[in-house]
Structure formats: structure tokens, C-alpha cells
């Protein structure tokens, strides 16, 4: 397959955005705590408009966002402040966050800029209350061990969390975010995914990044020969990256084929829309029947191409619909897919007649208020014109499965301008020399295998675990590696699969349980029920009393004698081979309150007596 991508001239680069695990946000002293919307203590509303750059230019992406006048709603919390509300100037840049970014730059062999200047990046989609995102270039020109080139590392503030289309939560806004951008140096889907995995490994190796869904996002830049650069935003799952690249390559190939066919057919666009509202007054389609206006446009020679599949579940008509939706309409209908959706054969015939369309043409209709309809038709015409060029330059969002949809045009230079409210920060050699390069996770895995005797898969799980630090602390204090791994990894995974909320279990509580097992106060067999009890909010002492109540050796001997007596015939038939089966019965009854070695010794002595008896 790599030969196929080479023939297509695939070029790809990637941008990794990762939240940093700092105590405070980037430009205020609020905590980086994620909240539930039900915990909100207030809300406010804003309208956002784009401003011109210092050169007097308006960014094309921002200009498109202004096609709809939208009111944005924001939730506030007792952990957010006036900086997030954009009602107070930002505080100085977070030094802790900057040190983390400089450390990662050092790992990648990058050159820090001597003075870090904060810039404003125009964003008026509602995700920033100010209408811009603050970002700062930190370092340039690095390389990963595999050869991928790192162009830049930036430090920027995270956007607000979108709850619905125009509804945002401010708890996430301002969390420090590192942006790592590679050069366009990858030529296969697999190479892009491998590079993303390698960068992710470096980020996790620091132990200073947040974990969980939504804390890391990948933006992928892709182009092929005769195509153009397309940016795909917000790929959250590492395992989907290669598929996203494959589907985008397929989309660009399909759009180039459509271009060739349009030119071959001598296709054109009729740019004067026709009001066809009266044709659908009795239509069974609820959308068309209730619409104040229905406008149609004729695309000459487009028959069969608007319905042409360019990605799984996506057609050229889907692309046109994405553009039309920027005007507030719900979508569009086209004759490549009609009759359907409540539209009959007879209505399709009348529609084609009203627009003088032949079988070689495609008719597209939109239904909404007059202003939205006229705006949407112009957007459809615009996207249809782009089909003659092949692949438009766009920013796209990922859909489920790896296909993508249009978001906005690629931004230009007019998007950036200086932030005058944040002082620049000088980067000194003393500061850089004080930063220690962390052990890489790949090296940690090798160390766990060699020094602790863990298998590669278990070592990998432990190295990537959020509980890695506590695991190493427990071992340093004398806990056996195998037992520590069970407590911090294997048993927690088993309980998680059972639906137990293991995220509620504190690392320090686990360490206390491990020391109780180490000193013989609790049997190691009780580990799982004790952890389960901890997840229910019990402290270590309570968890042990509930899950592993004290049982003396005399009591164990009595339990063993009773069980052995009840199964004496089975023991005489099986001999010493019965020990394993009887051991399971005894351990189930003592519930991990006694060490298995003690129980096993008492059991063997009891079985021996039975076998010696007449």
C-alpha cells in the first residue's frame, strides 16, 4: 500500500494538542478542574464579531463564522473567574506550564526562542469568550528518534467545552495546552499514526500531562498530488488516525475524478435561483411542506455526480450541504437522491420542468426562511464552483468512523496579532539547564522488564498507568513488584471490567493496604474485595474489616477440619490430588482473611490425617 500512497504523492503532517497537568490555568490562578454543568453557579451571554488584522484584513475563516448572528451562552463556576469571562485582563503566563513545555522541547532537541511573545489567534466560533485564543511560540526545529521533524512547539490556552452548538462551559477554558507541530514529512497513513504515538509517548513520559478522553487531540494536515492541503481537526483516538488519513486520501482522489468528469461533460452552473415553493404545498415531506420558502438551482451536467460517494457515508452533496448549513438551513435535497424523503416521482418531474433541467442536470433545493434560503443557495453555488478545481482548501472535522465534514476555510495570516496585555518572558540558559529530561516510557518498559521481572505487556500497562509514580514508591519502600503491580494495575483492571468505579480509589489508600499485606496483617488473597470496598468510600481500616475480617489459625484449623470431614470420601478417592479442590472451598469460606500459605499447610496436615485413617 505504501507504493500506492507514494504514487498519489501523499504528504502529511500532524499537530498534537495536549492539556498540561498544572495546578493553575495559563493566564489566571484558577484551578484546572473539570466540572459537571450541574455544578455551575451562573451564566452569561455574548455575541462575537471578527476584527481586522493590523494590515486591515479580515480572516476568511472568521468572516464565514459571521454569516450567522449567534448568541453564545456560557456557564461559570466557583472555580472560574473574570479572566475566563473576558472581564479582567490576563495574569502573567503560567511559569509551571512554560517549564513543562520547555522540558518537552529539550527532549526533542529544539531551539527555544529567546523571548516568548504571546499572540492572539482570532476564534469567533464561541469557544473563547474574548473572540481569540492566546498562544505563544516556545521552540523551533526538533526531531523525533524515528526521523519525523518537529517544526514548532507552542503554549496556548485550551478552549471552552462545547455542550451544545452555541452553549459552552468555562471550566476547561484557559487550561494550559501544548501544541506540537511536525513538518509535512509523512507519506503513509501508518507513518502519521506512528508519529502521533511517539509524540504521545514523550508527553506521557513527563508525567505532567492530563489523561482521559478529550485531553489530547490530533489535527492532521493532508494533501496529495493535484490535491491541496486540508486540515482535519479534533481526532481524539490514536487508533483512528491512519483510517482518517486513508479516507481523506480517498476523498481527494474522488473529488479529482469528479473534476475530470465535469470538465469532460462541459458542465456549468445556473446561478439564478428559482422559487419553487408552490410546487411542494401538498408534499408529504414535513420539511418542504412547512417551509416559508423553497429555492432551487440547476447544475448543468452534474447528474450522478452530486450523489457520487467520496467517503463512506459521504457524497459531493454532503459537502454542499455542509456549506449551506453555515447559513442556518438544515440541509438540502438534490435530484440524484430523489424521489425520497416524502418527495414523489411526479414532484421531481415538476421540479425539473420548473428549472428546465434535463436528465444530464442535477437540481438542488433548500427550504427555510427567505434570508437563509438565498444565503444557502449562494453557498451551494460556491461549493459547486469549487468542484471544477478539485479539492478546496478547508478545515474539516472528524466524524464517527474516520470520515470528515467541512468546518470552515483554512485560516490565513490575518488570524494572528499581538497580545498587548501579557508581558513577554525571557528564556535564560540557567532556566534551561535546570530542567531535567525525564525517562522515556519506552525505557521505563525495558527497566520494568529487566529489574522487576514484569512481562512486556504488563510492563507497558504499568509504564503508561496514571498510578505509575505510586507503584514505584511502593516498590522503593519494600513491596514486592508482583504484588504492587497487582494492586495498581491487574486487579484494578479486573474490577473496572466488572463496573467498579476504580477511579475513586486513592493511591495512598492502596499503598496502606499493600503495607498491611506486607506485614501480614491482611492476606494478599483479600486484595480484590478490599479494593472494591475502597471504591465504595471506605478507608483502608474499614475496608479490611469488611472484606477480610480477622480469623485466627485455630479458627482456620476448625474450618479446615469441618470441610475435610465433610469431604473425606472424596479425599480418600483422590488422595493428595484433592488438595487443590478443597483449598478453593476453604479459601472461599475464609474470604482472604488468612494467607494462602498458612491455609495450605493446615489443609495438607488435615488431608494427611484422613488418608492415614482406616
NUVEXTI-100415 format. One record per residue (C-alpha): residue in three letters; y, z, x. Coordinates in steps of 0.02 Angstrom, whole numbers, padded with zeros to 5 digits, always signed. Last residue first. Layout:
N
alaYZX;...
This chain:
614
unk-02328+02921-00432;unk-02156+02950-00352;unk-02116+02862-00189;unk-02029+02715-00276;unk-01926+02834-00382;unk-01871+02936-00231;unk-01821+02779-00136;unk-01717+02723-00286;unk-01621+02889-00282;unk-01589+02876-00093;unk-01531+02696-00111;unk-01413+02745-00253;unk-01330+02886-00154;unk-01300+02768-00006;unk-01234+02628-00118;unk-01115+02746-00209;unk-01041+02805-00045;unk-01021+02627+00018;unk-00944+02572-00147;unk-00802+02697-00131;unk-00785+02806-00284;unk-00667+02794-00432;unk-00697+02606-00447;unk-00740+02618-00630;unk-00881+02749-00610;unk-00975+02663-00752;unk-00954+02485-00692;unk-01001+02538-00516;unk-01164+02614-00580;unk-01217+02458-00678;unk-01173+02343-00532;unk-01272+02452-00410;unk-01425+02442-00526;unk-01427+02251-00511;unk-01404+02254-00322;unk-01533+02392-00291;unk-01673+02309-00391;unk-01733+02215-00236;unk-01785+02384-00167;unk-01938+02378-00282;unk-01937+02251-00422;unk-02074+02319-00537;unk-02049+02501-00489;unk-01860+02481-00512;unk-01880+02402-00686;unk-01995+02547-00737;unk-01868+02674-00672;unk-01723+02600-00772;unk-01673+02753-00875;unk-01715+02867-00726;unk-01607+02761-00610;unk-01460+02769-00731;unk-01474+02957-00751;unk-01497+02990-00565;unk-01348+02878-00523;unk-01233+02967-00646;unk-01286+03137-00578;unk-01261+03081-00399;unk-01088+03015-00445;unk-01044+03183-00521;unk-01100+03272-00362;unk-01002+03147-00259;unk-00847+03196-00357;unk-00759+03079-00479;unk-00568+03066-00479;unk-00495+02949-00610;unk-00478+02767-00555;unk-00379+02661-00678;unk-00282+02796-00769;unk-00260+02923-00628;unk-00231+02783-00503;unk-00097+02701-00610;unk-00011+02868-00639;unk+00001+02901-00452;unk+00060+02724-00414;unk+00196+02723-00549;unk+00154+02647-00719;unk+00258+02503-00788;unk+00121+02396-00865;unk+00109+02290-00708;unk+00061+02448-00613;unk-00087+02469-00731;unk-00148+02295-00688;unk-00129+02335-00504;unk-00237+02491-00530;unk-00368+02392-00626;unk-00381+02265-00482;unk-00381+02390-00337;unk-00515+02506-00407;unk-00652+02435-00295;unk-00549+02492-00145;unk-00592+02671-00192;unk-00445+02792-00203;unk-00402+02946-00099;unk-00500+02875+00048;unk-00355+02871+00170;unk-00349+02679+00173;unk-00365+02669-00017;unk-00215+02786-00038;unk-00124+02684+00095;unk-00157+02524-00002;unk-00095+02603-00164;unk+00068+02650-00079;unk+00087+02473-00011;unk+00064+02402-00186;unk+00201+02515-00253;unk+00317+02459-00113;unk+00288+02277-00159;unk+00339+02309-00341;unk+00230+02243-00481;unk+00331+02162-00621;unk+00294+01988-00553;unk+00110+02025-00591;unk+00138+01993-00777;unk-00050+01989-00823;unk-00097+01825-00909;unk-00277+01821-00849;unk-00230+01688-00721;unk-00098+01809-00656;unk-00232+01943-00633;unk-00335+01827-00523;unk-00181+01775-00422;unk-00132+01958-00399;unk-00308+01996-00336;unk-00300+01857-00207;unk-00122+01884-00142;unk-00039+02050-00102;unk-00185+02167-00133;unk-00325+02053-00073;unk-00223+02004+00080;unk-00192+02186+00124;unk-00379+02222+00110;unk-00426+02076+00223;unk-00287+02121+00348;unk-00345+02304+00366;unk-00201+02424+00336;unk-00134+02508+00493;unk+00056+02515+00476;unk+00080+02341+00552;unk-00042+02275+00421;unk+00063+02347+00280;unk+00224+02277+00354;unk+00144+02104+00368;unk+00096+02103+00184;unk+00268+02170+00134;unk+00350+02024+00225;unk+00231+01896+00150;unk+00260+01953-00029;unk+00356+01794-00078;unk+00199+01702-00028;unk+00206+01542+00076;unk+00118+01622+00226;unk-00006+01712+00113;unk-00059+01554+00023;unk-00073+01460+00188;unk-00177+01598+00267;unk-00291+01596+00113;unk-00313+01408+00130;unk-00339+01414+00318;unk-00464+01558+00311;unk-00399+01727+00367;unk-00459+01808+00529;unk-00301+01909+00558;unk-00252+01852+00733;unk-00313+01671+00735;unk-00299+01623+00552;unk-00142+01723+00519;unk-00063+01653+00678;unk-00103+01473+00628;unk-00027+01500+00457;unk+00129+01579+00534;unk+00148+01429+00649;unk+00151+01312+00498;unk+00272+01435+00414;unk+00397+01415+00556;unk+00443+01574+00648;unk+00628+01609+00626;unk+00765+01547+00745;unk+00878+01694+00785;unk+01066+01677+00759;unk+01170+01773+00887;unk+01194+01620+00996;unk+01277+01526+00852;unk+01402+01666+00821;unk+01445+01681+01005;unk+01466+01492+01014;unk+01602+01504+00881;unk+01610+01419+00711;unk+01787+01427+00640;unk+01805+01452+00452;unk+01935+01357+00349;unk+02034+01456+00219;unk+01990+01427+00036;unk+02125+01394-00096;unk+02177+01220-00035;unk+02011+01134-00070;unk+02029+00958+00000;unk+01981+00801-00100;unk+01819+00713-00143;unk+01774+00602-00293;unk+01892+00461-00242;unk+01765+00414-00108;unk+01647+00344-00238;unk+01523+00411-00365;unk+01369+00309-00412;unk+01387+00260-00594;unk+01322+00383-00725;unk+01162+00458-00796;unk+01040+00313-00822;unk+00859+00363-00858;unk+00708+00390-00746;unk+00518+00380-00745;unk+00425+00516-00649;unk+00309+00595-00777;unk+00443+00686-00875;unk+00612+00604-00848;unk+00713+00602-00687;unk+00900+00574-00695;unk+00991+00420-00632;unk+01146+00388-00526;unk+01179+00203-00525;unk+01210+00045-00425;unk+01151-00095-00539;unk+00989-00190-00503;unk+00978-00374-00548;unk+01146-00463-00546;unk+01118-00556-00711;unk+01058-00392-00789;unk+01229-00317-00751;unk+01303-00424-00889;unk+01183-00344-01013;unk+01241-00171-00955;unk+01424-00214-00989;unk+01383-00296-01156;unk+01289-00137-01205;unk+01437-00030-01151;unk+01556-00138-01253;unk+01441-00121-01403;unk+01439+00068-01381;unk+01631+00082-01382;unk+01643-00025-01540;unk+01509+00079-01626;unk+01582+00247-01573;unk+01754+00201-01643;unk+01680+00131-01805;unk+01569+00284-01843;unk+01385+00255-01810;unk+01255+00115-01804;unk+01217+00002-01657;unk+01138-00172-01666;unk+01061-00286-01535;unk+01013-00467-01568;unk+00900-00559-01446;unk+00901-00748-01426;unk+00765-00878-01395;unk+00708-00871-01577;unk+00883-00923-01627;unk+01032-00812-01670;unk+01174-00869-01784;unk+01235-00687-01794;unk+01219-00671-01982;unk+01061-00777-01978;unk+00979-00662-01853;unk+01020-00511-01962;unk+00957-00598-02120;unk+00791-00638-02036;unk+00777-00458-01972;unk+00813-00392-02148;unk+00673-00500-02219;unk+00550-00440-02088;unk+00589-00259-02137;unk+00682-00119-02046;unk+00610+00056-02076;unk+00587+00095-01891;unk+00502-00073-01860;unk+00536-00260-01883;unk+00600-00263-01748;unk+00559-00221-01566;unk+00624-00378-01479;unk+00754-00386-01618;unk+00852-00241-01549;unk+00898-00068-01616;unk+01015+00055-01528;unk+01038+00235-01476;unk+01106+00399-01546;unk+01288+00350-01527;unk+01408+00463-01431;unk+01495+00333-01323;unk+01390+00376-01169;unk+01240+00341-01282;unk+01276+00154-01265;unk+01240+00158-01078;unk+01072+00244-01102;unk+01031+00122-01244;unk+01057-00025-01128;unk+00934+00051-01004;unk+00809+00083-01144;unk+00827-00100-01199;unk+00776-00152-01023;unk+00617-00056-01057;unk+00549+00119-01023;unk+00387+00205-01073;unk+00306+00172-00904;unk+00440+00081-00804;unk+00517-00093-00821;unk+00438-00143-00986;unk+00515-00301-01061;unk+00586-00267-01236;unk+00759-00331-01189;unk+00672-00475-01102;unk+00573-00544-01249;unk+00720-00643-01316;unk+00869-00636-01194;unk+00914-00821-01206;unk+01082-00786-01290;unk+01120-00602-01314;unk+01197-00583-01487;unk+01293-00426-01536;unk+01283-00323-01694;unk+01390-00185-01768;unk+01336-00061-01903;unk+01469+00050-01980;unk+01478+00208-02088;unk+01291+00237-02050;unk+01188+00316-02189;unk+01070+00169-02221;unk+01055+00124-02037;unk+00997+00295-01976;unk+00889+00328-02129;unk+00795+00164-02106;unk+00730+00109-02275;unk+00873-00017-02290;unk+00965-00037-02454;unk+01139-00046-02378;unk+01071-00135-02224;unk+01150-00308-02232;unk+01319-00237-02284;unk+01343-00152-02114;unk+01328-00315-02017;unk+01497-00312-01930;unk+01486-00443-01793;unk+01525-00410-01609;unk+01619-00539-01504;unk+01546-00543-01327;unk+01411-00674-01351;unk+01313-00653-01189;unk+01230-00791-01088;unk+01059-00853-01034;unk+01033-01013-00934;unk+00845-00989-00953;unk+00811-00992-00766;unk+00958-00875-00734;unk+00890-00752-00863;unk+00714-00767-00791;unk+00772-00731-00614;unk+00871-00580-00671;unk+00723-00514-00771;unk+00614-00530-00614;unk+00745-00432-00515;unk+00744-00298-00650;unk+00554-00285-00639;unk+00558-00263-00448;unk+00693-00130-00467;unk+00590-00037-00596;unk+00431-00046-00491;unk+00524+00026-00341;unk+00590+00163-00455;unk+00415+00199-00518;unk+00343+00213-00342;unk+00486+00326-00286;unk+00462+00443-00435;unk+00274+00444-00402;unk+00302+00496-00221;unk+00418+00637-00275;unk+00305+00706-00412;unk+00207+00829-00304;unk+00369+00911-00245;unk+00420+00958-00422;unk+00606+00982-00454;unk+00671+00804-00451;unk+00853+00832-00500;unk+00944+00670-00470;unk+00886+00492-00434;unk+01012+00393-00333;unk+01001+00204-00336;unk+01046+00095-00188;unk+01031-00092-00221;unk+00899-00225-00249;unk+00883-00388-00153;unk+00768-00297-00029;unk+00726-00125-00099;unk+00831+00031-00129;unk+00803+00217-00153;unk+00907+00376-00138;unk+00811+00531-00192;unk+00888+00694-00254;unk+00774+00845-00232;unk+00798+01011-00320;unk+00758+01189-00268;unk+00792+01349-00366;unk+00748+01267-00533;unk+00571+01335-00542;unk+00541+01484-00428;unk+00597+01548-00260;unk+00765+01591-00183;unk+00796+01559+00000;unk+00814+01682+00145;unk+00635+01698+00209;unk+00688+01578+00347;unk+00517+01494+00344;unk+00547+01446+00163;unk+00685+01325+00213;unk+00581+01251+00354;unk+00432+01225+00239;unk+00543+01143+00107;unk+00608+01024+00240;unk+00429+00978+00284;unk+00380+00955+00102;unk+00530+00842+00071;unk+00482+00739+00223;unk+00302+00723+00161;unk+00363+00668-00012;unk+00477+00534+00061;unk+00340+00474+00180;unk+00218+00460+00034;unk+00335+00347-00063;unk+00343+00228+00087;unk+00487+00166+00197;unk+00583+00320+00250;unk+00737+00316+00363;unk+00882+00315+00239;unk+00962+00461+00335;unk+00920+00636+00277;unk+01033+00753+00179;unk+01011+00941+00173;unk+01116+01031+00040;unk+01115+01221+00048;unk+01166+01315-00108;unk+01258+01479-00127;unk+01255+01544-00308;unk+01425+01498-00382;unk+01372+01457-00560;unk+01199+01528-00598;unk+01256+01668-00715;unk+01387+01555-00797;unk+01279+01490-00941;unk+01320+01319-01014;unk+01330+01231-01184;unk+01386+01048-01191;unk+01213+00966-01197;unk+01109+01125-01215;unk+01074+01275-01104;unk+01145+01196-00944;unk+01149+01321-00801;unk+01315+01320-00709;unk+01323+01228-00544;unk+01275+01299-00374;unk+01412+01318-00243;unk+01404+01219-00082;unk+01350+01230+00099;unk+01319+01063+00183;unk+01192+00997+00308;unk+01212+00819+00366;unk+01119+00668+00437;unk+00943+00737+00458;unk+00833+00603+00537;unk+00647+00597+00499;unk+00545+00598+00660;unk+00397+00708+00610;unk+00471+00856+00706;unk+00629+00843+00598;unk+00790+00777+00672;unk+00972+00827+00674;unk+01141+00742+00668;unk+01279+00844+00585;unk+01323+01023+00534;unk+01423+01129+00411;unk+01508+01013+00285;unk+01581+01119+00145;unk+01565+01103-00044;unk+01663+01167-00194;unk+01615+01086-00359;unk+01749+01016-00474;unk+01803+01020-00657;unk+01851+01204-00641;unk+01722+01266-00766;unk+01584+01178-00670;unk+01430+01106-00759;unk+01538+01030-00895;unk+01508+00847-00848;unk+01678+00846-00761;unk+01625+00850-00578;unk+01752+00805-00442;unk+01696+00869-00270;unk+01821+00990-00195;unk+01815+01019-00008;unk+01793+01173+00102;unk+01833+01148+00286;unk+01716+01218+00419;unk+01790+01214+00593;unk+01690+01170+00749;unk+01564+01064+00652;unk+01388+01120+00692;unk+01279+00999+00794;unk+01100+00994+00730;unk+00938+01039+00818;unk+00843+01057+00653;unk+00809+01242+00682;unk+00993+01266+00728;unk+01047+01185+00564;unk+00932+01306+00473;unk+01015+01452+00564;unk+01189+01382+00524;unk+01143+01375+00340;unk+01082+01556+00340;unk+01237+01613+00436;unk+01350+01524+00309;unk+01266+01613+00164;unk+01295+01783+00245;unk+01477+01737+00281;unk+01517+01699+00098;unk+01673+01589+00095;unk+01835+01682+00062;unk+01868+01731-00120;unk+01905+01596-00249;unk+02066+01596-00350;unk+02059+01677-00523;unk+02045+01602-00699;unk+01912+01475-00655;unk+01789+01569-00769;unk+01670+01585-00621;unk+01814+01660-00521;unk+01859+01774-00668;unk+01695+01869-00653;unk+01507+01861-00681;unk+01379+02005-00676;unk+01441+02084-00839;unk+01403+01915-00916;unk+01492+01757-00974;unk+01428+01614-01083;unk+01519+01446-01075;unk+01554+01315-01211;unk+01615+01140-01171;unk+01721+01036-01291;unk+01693+00851-01273;unk+01809+00700-01279;unk+01688+00557-01244;unk+01732+00414-01127;unk+01789+00547-01004;unk+01618+00553-00918;unk+01642+00368-00878;unk+01803+00403-00783;unk+01716+00542-00687;unk+01585+00419-00623;unk+01718+00290-00580;unk+01824+00413-00478;unk+02008+00390-00518;unk+02119+00327-00377;unk+02294+00384-00330;unk+02251+00397-00145;unk+02257+00587-00153;unk+02124+00573-00289;unk+02162+00558-00474;unk+02114+00698-00593;unk+01969+00698-00715;unk+01979+00792-00879;unk+01885+00945-00940;unk+01900+01032-01110;unk+01854+01216-01111;unk+01779+01352-01220;unk+01747+01539-01196;unk+01603+01661-01212;unk+01565+01847-01204;unk+01446+01987-01155;unk+01291+01880-01125;unk+01124+01970-01118;unk+01045+01854-01248;unk+01075+01710-01127;unk+00949+01787-01008;unk+01017+01822-00835;unk+00995+01755-00658;unk+01066+01874-00528;unk+01163+01807-00380;unk+01275+01961-00378;unk+01465+01941-00398;unk+01572+01954-00241;unk+01659+01787-00263;unk+01661+01619-00173;unk+01480+01592-00121;unk+01393+01717-00232;unk+01334+01887-00169;unk+01173+01968-00111;unk+01106+01807-00037;unk+00944+01716-00074;unk+01001+01538-00046;unk+00976+01406-00180;unk+00904+01243-00114;unk+00970+01066-00135;unk+00870+00936-00038;unk+00943+00761-00020;unk+00822+00619+00016;unk+00824+00447+00094;unk+00733+00287+00050;unk+00721+00108+00109;unk+00589-00007+00034;unk+00595-00185+00105;unk+00478-00259-00025;unk+00362-00322+00112;unk+00364-00149+00192;unk+00320-00073+00023;unk+00171-00190+00005;unk+00116-00153+00184;unk+00121+00033+00145;unk+00000+00000+00000;
